[in-house]
Amino acid sequence: MKKVLAIVLCVALLAGLCVSLIACNGDGDDTFKIGFICLHDENSTYDKNFLDGVAEVKAKLGLTDDQIIIKKNIPESNDCYVAAAELADAGCDIVFANSFGHEKHILKAAKEFPEVQFCHATGTMAHTENVANFHNAFASIYEGRYLAGVAAGVKLQEMMAADNTVVPKIGYVGAYTYAEVVSGYTSFYLGVKSIVSNVTMEVQFTGSWYDEIEEKNAANALINNGCVLISQHADSWGAPTACETAGVPNVSYNGSTKSACPNTFIISSRINWAPYYEYIINQVKNGEAIATDWTGTIATGSVVLTDLNEDAYASATTAAAAKTAINTAKANLQNGSLKVFATDTFTVDGQALTSYKADVDTDDAFTPDTEVIVNGYFDESAKRSAPYFDINIDGITLLNTKF
């Protein structure tokens, strides 16, 4: 009898232990914490995209609310360092910041808190600073923008077929003249150009990542200047809603704007940050090193498109053609037969590009230091994760360049 009672007691204790392990998020470690620093909040499409990734990885890995600390509306100033230090003091094992201007402040925190892993999106310094707990990450979003450009090109082609007075001139609202923005609008343009070979594009910069009024004004200026389709690298709904009001087709960034632009929104590309979050969390939990400079791809699930808004096309036939064109281009990007920046698809001052040194190992003078033309294409995001394509190609006109 005593033996039976002992066995029952042991079984009960083991069951209780199993329940305790399950309560610890399935991995037995409920002490792990990760902190996130966002430039804005959910009102910014850019920041909402990062926060959506947090929600996705939280659900996938079974993290609790206590294991995730999010700081929003943190400017690109010493406030970022303060936020990072507070997260480190709060017991975070990883601190992730999402804006280009956060970088030097995150680097400062990394040097002060060597036991914490600091990860930064869109940055350029990790591969040259050699700070063991400081990491950069980005994705080959230029491929996503190219695919969005293909969808826009099919729409533009449809417009021109329906009305022979339509001039193939498109517009782009950009935040700054940084390489990240240049790479984005150029890849979008080349996607459109793959469908409509004589397309031209004008770019209007706002000087801010998030300014709804300026982005709306920029879109309206482009429309008034004859642009018949608009895309953007800016973070508010200003440009898309201006396009909806004017009845101008548009391609957004970092998520769908269909709810406010049901008639004009075509598609959006975005970086899905959940795969990177999952990667860095697992690396830290397993005691393994995080890559100094990480580039996500279509294959890793890091470069994605929203669903195509078929209502933006005049016919179901054209919408179906757009889907086919996107899928074909996507497959060719993945198998390597298509290169977004193939040098036979664009010229610079009327000449093909055969050699180019980019500013990859960034210094204060932005000195070109690395040859990036490889086998007939500009090898973007291979030498470092953050974009370094900063070339003004023929067919694209910059309306202002002060930013």
C-alpha positions as CSV (number, residue, x, y, z in Angstrom):
1,M,0.0,0.0,0.0
2,K,2.8,2.4,0.9
3,K,4.5,1.6,-2.4
4,V,1.3,2.5,-4.3
5,L,0.9,5.8,-2.4
6,A,4.6,6.6,-3.2
7,I,4.0,5.9,-6.9
8,V,0.9,8.1,-6.9
9,L,2.8,10.9,-5.2
10,C,5.6,10.7,-7.7
11,V,3.2,10.8,-10.6
12,A,1.5,13.9,-9.1
13,L,4.8,15.6,-8.6
14,L,5.8,14.9,-12.2
15,A,2.5,16.2,-13.4
16,G,2.9,19.4,-11.4
17,L,6.4,19.8,-12.8
18,C,5.0,19.4,-16.4
19,V,2.4,22.1,-15.7
20,S,5.1,24.4,-14.4
21,L,7.2,23.9,-17.5
22,I,4.2,24.6,-19.8
23,A,3.5,27.8,-17.8
24,C,7.0,28.9,-18.6
25,N,6.1,29.3,-22.3
26,G,6.9,25.8,-23.3
27,D,10.7,26.3,-23.0
28,G,11.2,26.5,-19.3
29,D,12.5,30.1,-19.5
30,D,10.1,32.8,-18.4
31,T,12.9,35.1,-17.4
32,F,13.9,35.9,-20.9
33,K,12.9,39.5,-22.0
34,I,13.2,41.5,-25.2
35,G,12.8,45.2,-25.6
36,F,11.7,47.2,-28.6
37,I,12.3,50.8,-29.4
38,C,10.1,52.4,-32.1
39,L,10.5,55.8,-33.7
40,H,6.7,56.4,-33.7
41,D,3.6,54.3,-32.9
42,E,0.9,52.4,-34.7
43,N,-0.2,55.5,-36.6
44,S,3.0,55.2,-38.6
45,T,2.8,52.4,-41.2
46,Y,6.5,51.8,-40.7
47,D,6.3,51.3,-37.0
48,K,3.1,49.4,-37.2
49,N,4.8,46.9,-39.4
50,F,7.5,46.3,-36.7
51,L,4.9,46.0,-34.0
52,D,2.9,43.5,-36.1
53,G,6.0,41.4,-36.3
54,V,6.3,41.6,-32.5
55,A,2.7,40.3,-32.1
56,E,3.4,37.5,-34.6
57,V,6.6,36.2,-32.9
58,K,5.0,36.6,-29.5
59,A,2.2,34.2,-30.5
60,K,4.6,31.8,-32.3
61,L,7.1,31.5,-29.4
62,G,4.5,31.7,-26.6
63,L,6.0,34.8,-25.0
64,T,4.1,36.6,-22.3
65,D,3.3,40.2,-21.9
66,D,5.9,40.4,-19.1
67,Q,8.6,39.2,-21.5
68,I,8.1,42.0,-24.1
69,I,8.7,45.7,-23.3
70,I,7.9,48.2,-26.0
71,K,8.9,51.9,-26.0
72,K,7.1,54.0,-28.7
73,N,7.7,57.5,-30.0
74,I,11.4,57.5,-29.2
75,P,13.2,60.2,-31.3
76,E,16.6,59.8,-33.0
77,S,18.4,61.5,-30.1
78,N,19.9,60.7,-26.7
79,D,16.4,59.8,-25.7
80,C,17.0,56.6,-27.6
81,Y,20.1,55.8,-25.5
82,V,18.1,56.5,-22.4
83,A,15.3,54.1,-23.6
84,A,17.9,51.4,-24.4
85,A,19.6,51.8,-21.0
86,E,16.2,51.5,-19.3
87,L,15.4,48.3,-21.1
88,A,18.8,46.9,-20.2
89,D,18.2,47.8,-16.6
90,A,14.8,46.2,-16.8
91,G,16.4,42.9,-17.5
92,C,16.1,42.7,-21.3
93,D,18.3,40.1,-22.9
94,I,17.9,41.7,-26.3
95,V,17.1,45.3,-27.2
96,F,15.9,46.1,-30.8
97,A,15.6,49.6,-32.3
98,N,13.9,50.3,-35.6
99,S,15.1,53.6,-37.1
100,F,18.2,54.6,-38.9
101,G,18.9,57.6,-36.6
102,H,18.7,55.4,-33.5
103,E,22.0,53.6,-34.5
104,K,24.7,55.7,-32.7
105,H,22.6,55.7,-29.5
106,I,22.1,52.0,-29.6
107,L,25.8,51.5,-30.2
108,K,26.6,53.6,-27.2
109,A,24.3,51.5,-25.1
110,A,25.8,48.3,-26.5
111,K,29.2,49.4,-25.3
112,E,27.9,50.2,-21.8
113,F,25.9,46.9,-21.4
114,P,28.0,44.1,-22.9
115,E,25.8,41.4,-21.4
116,V,22.8,42.6,-23.5
117,Q,22.4,42.0,-27.2
118,F,21.6,45.2,-29.1
119,C,20.0,44.8,-32.6
120,H,19.3,47.6,-35.0
121,A,17.2,47.8,-38.2
122,T,18.5,49.7,-41.3
123,G,21.9,50.4,-39.8
124,T,25.3,50.5,-41.4
125,M,27.9,50.4,-38.6
126,A,27.9,46.9,-37.0
127,H,30.2,45.3,-39.6
128,T,32.9,47.9,-39.1
129,E,32.5,48.7,-35.3
130,N,33.3,45.2,-34.2
131,V,31.3,45.4,-31.0
132,A,30.4,41.8,-30.2
133,N,26.9,42.6,-28.9
134,F,25.9,45.1,-31.6
135,H,24.1,43.8,-34.7
136,N,22.4,45.2,-37.8
137,A,19.6,43.7,-39.9
138,F,17.7,44.5,-43.0
139,A,16.1,42.6,-45.9
140,S,16.2,42.6,-49.7
141,I,13.1,44.8,-49.8
142,Y,14.3,46.2,-53.2
143,E,13.0,42.9,-54.6
144,G,9.6,43.5,-53.0
145,R,9.5,47.0,-54.3
146,Y,10.4,45.7,-57.8
147,L,7.5,43.2,-57.6
148,A,5.1,46.0,-56.5
149,G,6.4,48.0,-59.5
150,V,5.5,45.1,-61.8
151,A,1.9,45.2,-60.4
152,A,1.9,49.0,-61.0
153,G,3.3,48.6,-64.5
154,V,0.4,46.3,-65.5
155,K,-2.0,48.9,-64.1
156,L,-0.2,51.7,-66.1
157,Q,-0.3,49.5,-69.2
158,E,-4.1,49.1,-68.7
159,M,-4.6,52.8,-68.4
160,M,-2.6,53.6,-71.5
161,A,-4.6,51.0,-73.5
162,A,-7.9,52.5,-72.4
163,D,-6.8,56.1,-73.2
164,N,-4.1,56.9,-75.7
165,T,-3.7,60.4,-74.1
166,V,-2.2,58.9,-70.9
167,V,1.4,59.8,-70.6
168,P,3.5,57.1,-68.8
169,K,4.8,59.4,-66.0
170,I,4.6,58.2,-62.5
171,G,5.6,59.8,-59.2
172,Y,7.2,58.8,-55.9
173,V,7.1,60.4,-52.5
174,G,10.4,59.9,-50.7
175,A,11.4,60.8,-47.1
176,Y,15.2,61.5,-47.6
177,T,17.8,61.2,-50.3
178,Y,19.4,58.3,-48.3
179,A,20.6,55.2,-50.2
180,E,17.7,53.2,-48.6
181,V,15.2,55.5,-50.3
182,V,17.1,55.7,-53.6
183,S,17.3,51.9,-53.7
184,G,13.6,51.7,-53.1
185,Y,12.3,54.1,-55.6
186,T,14.8,52.9,-58.3
187,S,13.8,49.2,-57.8
188,F,10.1,50.2,-58.0
189,Y,10.7,52.2,-61.2
190,L,12.6,49.3,-62.8
191,G,9.7,47.0,-61.9
192,V,7.3,49.3,-63.7
193,K,9.7,49.7,-66.6
194,S,9.8,46.0,-67.1
195,I,6.2,46.3,-68.2
196,V,6.1,49.8,-69.7
197,S,9.5,50.4,-71.2
198,N,9.1,54.2,-71.8
199,V,7.9,55.1,-68.3
200,T,9.5,58.1,-66.5
201,M,9.3,59.0,-62.8
202,E,9.5,62.1,-60.7
203,V,10.5,62.0,-57.0
204,Q,9.4,64.6,-54.4
205,F,11.2,64.4,-51.0
206,T,9.6,65.5,-47.7
207,G,12.6,65.6,-45.3
208,S,10.7,63.5,-42.8
209,W,10.0,59.8,-42.2
210,Y,6.5,60.7,-41.0
211,D,4.7,63.9,-41.9
212,E,1.2,63.3,-43.1
213,I,0.7,66.9,-44.4
214,E,3.9,67.0,-46.2
215,E,3.4,63.6,-47.7
216,K,-0.1,64.6,-48.9
217,N,1.3,67.8,-50.3
218,A,4.1,65.9,-52.1
219,A,1.6,63.5,-53.7
220,N,-0.7,66.3,-54.8
221,A,2.3,68.2,-56.3
222,L,3.2,65.1,-58.3
223,I,-0.3,64.6,-59.5
224,N,-0.7,68.2,-60.5
225,N,2.6,67.8,-62.4
226,G,1.1,65.0,-64.5
227,C,2.0,61.9,-62.7
228,V,-0.7,59.2,-63.2
229,L,0.4,56.7,-60.6
230,I,2.1,57.3,-57.3
231,S,4.2,55.2,-54.8
232,Q,6.0,56.2,-51.6
233,H,8.7,55.6,-49.1
234,A,7.2,57.6,-46.2
235,D,5.3,56.4,-43.2
236,S,1.9,58.0,-43.1
237,W,-1.3,57.6,-45.0
238,G,-1.0,61.1,-46.5
239,A,0.1,60.2,-50.0
240,P,-2.3,57.2,-50.4
241,T,-5.4,59.2,-49.3
242,A,-4.4,62.1,-51.5
243,C,-4.4,59.6,-54.4
244,E,-7.8,58.2,-53.4
245,T,-9.2,61.7,-53.4
246,A,-7.7,62.4,-56.9
247,G,-8.6,59.0,-58.3
248,V,-4.9,58.2,-58.9
249,P,-3.7,54.5,-58.6
250,N,-1.1,54.1,-55.8
251,V,1.3,51.6,-54.3
252,S,2.0,52.0,-50.5
253,Y,4.7,50.6,-48.3
254,N,4.7,48.6,-45.1
255,G,1.1,47.5,-45.4
256,S,-2.2,47.8,-47.1
257,T,-4.0,51.1,-47.2
258,K,-7.1,49.5,-48.9
259,S,-9.4,50.4,-46.1
260,A,-9.0,54.1,-46.8
261,C,-8.2,53.8,-50.5
262,P,-10.5,51.0,-51.8
263,N,-10.5,52.2,-55.4
264,T,-6.9,53.2,-55.9
265,F,-4.7,51.1,-53.7
266,I,-2.9,48.5,-55.8
267,I,-0.4,46.6,-53.6
268,S,2.2,47.1,-50.9
269,S,5.6,45.5,-50.2
270,R,7.0,45.3,-46.7
271,I,9.7,43.7,-44.6
272,N,8.3,41.0,-42.3
273,W,10.4,41.4,-39.2
274,A,9.0,38.3,-37.4
275,P,11.6,35.9,-38.9
276,Y,14.5,38.1,-37.6
277,Y,12.9,38.4,-34.2
278,E,12.5,34.7,-34.0
279,Y,16.1,34.2,-35.1
280,I,17.7,36.5,-32.5
281,I,15.5,35.2,-29.7
282,N,16.4,31.6,-30.4
283,Q,20.1,32.5,-30.8
284,V,20.2,34.1,-27.4
285,K,18.1,31.4,-25.7
286,N,20.5,28.7,-27.2
287,G,23.6,30.6,-26.2
288,E,24.6,31.1,-29.8
289,A,26.0,34.2,-31.6
290,I,23.8,36.6,-33.5
291,A,25.0,37.5,-37.0
292,T,26.7,40.8,-37.1
293,D,24.9,41.9,-40.2
294,W,21.8,39.9,-41.3
295,T,19.9,40.2,-44.6
296,G,16.4,38.6,-44.9
297,T,15.1,37.5,-48.2
298,I,12.0,36.3,-50.0
299,A,13.0,32.8,-49.1
300,T,13.3,33.5,-45.4
301,G,9.8,35.1,-45.4
302,S,11.3,38.5,-44.8
303,V,10.2,40.2,-48.0
304,V,6.4,40.0,-48.6
305,L,3.6,41.6,-50.6
306,T,0.0,42.3,-49.5
307,D,-2.8,40.8,-51.5
308,L,-3.3,42.5,-54.8
309,N,-6.3,44.8,-54.8
310,E,-8.2,43.5,-57.8
311,D,-10.6,46.4,-57.6
312,A,-7.8,48.8,-58.6
313,Y,-7.9,47.3,-62.1
314,A,-10.6,48.0,-64.7
315,S,-11.1,44.3,-65.4
316,A,-10.6,40.9,-63.8
317,T,-8.5,39.9,-66.8
318,T,-6.0,42.6,-66.1
319,A,-5.9,41.8,-62.4
320,A,-5.2,38.2,-63.3
321,A,-2.4,39.3,-65.6
322,A,-0.9,41.3,-62.8
323,K,-0.9,38.3,-60.5
324,T,0.8,36.2,-63.2
325,A,3.4,38.8,-63.9
326,I,4.2,39.1,-60.1
327,N,4.5,35.4,-59.7
328,T,6.7,35.0,-62.7
329,A,9.0,37.8,-61.6
330,K,9.1,36.4,-58.0
331,A,10.1,33.0,-59.2
332,N,12.8,34.4,-61.4
333,L,14.2,36.5,-58.5
334,Q,14.3,33.4,-56.3
335,N,16.0,31.2,-58.9
336,G,18.5,34.0,-59.7
337,S,17.6,34.5,-63.4
338,L,16.3,38.0,-62.7
339,K,18.4,40.7,-61.0
340,V,16.6,43.9,-60.0
341,F,19.6,46.1,-60.8
342,A,20.8,44.3,-63.9
343,T,23.0,46.8,-65.7
344,D,21.4,46.2,-69.1
345,T,18.1,47.5,-67.8
346,F,19.2,51.1,-67.1
347,T,21.7,53.7,-68.0
348,V,23.4,56.6,-66.2
349,D,23.9,59.7,-68.3
350,G,23.2,57.6,-71.3
351,Q,25.9,55.0,-70.6
352,A,25.7,51.5,-69.2
353,L,27.3,51.0,-65.8
354,T,30.3,48.7,-65.9
355,S,31.9,49.5,-62.5
356,Y,30.8,51.3,-59.4
357,K,32.2,51.8,-55.9
358,A,29.6,52.2,-53.2
359,D,29.9,53.5,-49.7
360,V,29.6,50.2,-47.9
361,D,32.0,50.7,-45.0
362,T,30.4,54.0,-44.1
363,D,32.5,56.8,-42.7
364,D,31.7,60.5,-42.0
365,A,32.6,61.5,-45.6
366,F,30.6,58.7,-47.2
367,T,33.7,57.6,-49.1
368,P,33.1,55.0,-51.9
369,D,35.1,51.9,-50.9
370,T,33.6,48.7,-52.4
371,E,33.1,47.5,-56.0
372,V,29.5,46.4,-56.3
373,I,29.0,45.6,-60.0
374,V,29.2,41.8,-60.1
375,N,28.5,39.7,-63.2
376,G,26.5,42.4,-64.9
377,Y,24.4,43.6,-62.0
378,F,24.6,45.9,-59.0
379,D,24.9,43.5,-56.0
380,E,22.6,45.3,-53.5
381,S,22.4,44.2,-49.9
382,A,25.2,41.5,-50.3
383,K,28.1,43.5,-49.0
384,R,26.0,44.7,-46.0
385,S,22.4,44.4,-45.1
386,A,21.4,48.1,-45.4
387,P,21.0,49.3,-49.0
388,Y,23.8,51.2,-50.6
389,F,22.4,51.8,-54.1
390,D,22.6,55.6,-54.4
391,I,22.8,56.1,-58.2
392,N,20.6,58.5,-60.1
393,I,19.6,56.5,-63.2
394,D,18.1,57.9,-66.4
395,G,14.4,58.2,-66.5
396,I,14.1,59.4,-62.9
397,T,13.9,63.1,-62.1
398,L,14.4,64.4,-58.6
399,L,12.3,67.5,-58.0
400,N,14.1,68.5,-54.9
401,T,17.3,67.2,-53.3
402,K,17.9,69.3,-50.1
403,F,17.1,66.4,-47.8
